[in-house]
Structure formats: C-alpha cells, structure tokens
C-alpha cells in the first residue's frame, strides 16, 4: 500500500485498507480483526446488518462501510450510530509498481 500511495503522490498515512467482508463468515471478520484490521465493507444490506449486529458489542471499534451500487437501500435508521459511511464505487486496480 505504501508503494501504491507513493505512485499516486499520496502520503501512506492518508490511506487505509478497507477489507471487503461481503459473503465472508463472521469468523473471518474476527480473524482479520485479531490481525489488526478495523475497517470493513459490506455490499449486501441484510448480510451487513446481521454481521454488524452480531459484532458491535464485542468489537465496538470496527468501522463499517457499505460499498457498491446498493447503498441507496440503506435506511437512515439502519444502525445510525455504527455505520461510518457508504462508498458507491471501489477501484480494484492499483497502479503497477
């Protein structure tokens, strides 16, 4: 990530990893959390809501984001104190080194 940031004339401190946890079991999210990951992205509203609800008490410092084109389905009342943001597009191709 550091090299990709430099290739884009950005400071590595401005960039953080958003782990896409859609379709992954809660056990994978916990494993990533235990390895230091704190930002997770969900694409499916119902699946995301289930995971967030299951994890919020034990892992309150997880930052949750909804990604993709379905973010307009998120109701304002959906976990308003937990959901950090909605990302309509995720770039998947990094500049080559």
N, C-alpha and C positions, 0 to 999 in steps of 0.2 A: 504494500500500500504506500509505503514511503516513496518508493521509486515512481509509482504512478502519480503521486501528488507532485513530485518534482517535475515530472514530464509535462504536467499541466500548469506549471508555475504557481503551485499552491503549497502552502505550508502543510506538512504532515499533521500538525496539531489541529488543523481545520477539518480533518477528515476522520470519520469513524466508520466502523463496519456495521452494517445493518444486516443481521442474519435473517434470511427468509425461512420462516418456520412453518409455512403452509404445508399441509399434508404430513408433517412430522409429528411423531407422538410426543407427549409431554415429557417422557423420559429423555428424549433427545434434547429438548429445551433445557431441562435441568442439567444435563451433562455439559452443554455449551455454557450455561451459567456458571457452573462449577469451574470451568476452564477460563472464566473471565469475561464472557460475552454478556452484555447488558441490554443491547438494542435488538429487538426482534420485529420482523414484519410479517403480517398475515394478509392473505388475499381473500379468504373466504370469511364473510362476516360471522356466520353462525359458528364455524370452527374456531375462529379467533376469539369470539365471546366466551366459548366454552373453556378454552385454554387460559384466557386472562382470568376468568372467574376462579378456575382451579388453582392458579399460581399466585394470585395477588397477595394473599395473606402471608405466605412463606417467603415470597420474593418481591417485596414491595418496590425495590429499586429497578426493576425491569422497565425499560421504555418500550411501549408498544406502539406500532405504527401499522396502518392499513395501507397496502400498496395495490396498484393496478387500477383497472377501469371500473371496478365495482364499489369504489369508495363512496359513491353517491348513495348507496343503500344504507349507509350507517346512519342510524337515528341519533339525533342530538342527545337523547337520554342514555345512549349506549355507553355505559361506564365513563361518564364525563370527567371523573377525577383521575382516571387511569390512562386513557388513550392520549398519546402525545401528539400524533398528527396523522395526516393522510398524504400519501405520496402517489400522485397519479401516474407517474412514469418512472421506471427504474432502468438506467442504462446498464446493459450487461456486458458490453465490450469495452475493455480497458485498452488504453494506448499500448502498443507494443514497446517493449523495453529497448 
